[in-house]
Amino acid sequence: MNIYPAIDLRGGNCVRLVKGDFSRETVYSTDPGAMARKWADEGASCIHVVDLDGAVAGESRNLLSIDAILKQGNIPIEVGGGIRTMEHVARLLDRGVHQVILGSAAVKNPDLVKEACEKYPGRIVVGIDAKNGDVAVEGWEASGHIQAEELARKMAEAGVERIIFTDIARDGMLSGVNVEATVKVAQASGLAVTASGGVASLEDLKILKKRETDGIEGCIIGKALYTGAIDLRQAVAIAKEA
């Protein structure tokens, strides 16, 4: 199982939101590059980066911070947030980003996902963010009017190889992962799914680890790392257990 430390960017800072609410923001670092280096030093093999400003604006707003994360972390990163054109996908990949995450575009422009998967095989990931099963888009500000499992099936048909599933109601709450909803997305699509939202303890990781055979390939950890509730070295050790 893979562990992805999260770096959420807003105004050039590393922040965490509660349930995606921009008014409930905590700044954990003003130096994203240094944070990336810290996670790399503690055993991360890939970092999950979200441009929160970009998610709302529909275009990247934190490119300098992404560059710093790439340079100082010196490990692969995946980036999401406001990526809605092929030009935008190419710009990030050319910059050195390992994988690009398409979120709102998966709902609003599925042809873009298919085209990107064909042109950049293995480098396109789709983020499905849902609340009570309903997909949210545009920085979680609007409904996508589709259920998570249905969207996951469509993304499999488009050529996507991995999905990141986030339970918005649990994001930033340290309330535990919605394991069953994550498994349902994996089973509906037949794709590898990365769990996200609500990771609170090493016990959550042990539970997810047991469901690898159900399609859960990894876990994104955010607030629990920043508050010290989870030690990254211990998390990586659990994930690597046979």
Disulfide bonds with the S-S distance in Angstrom:
none
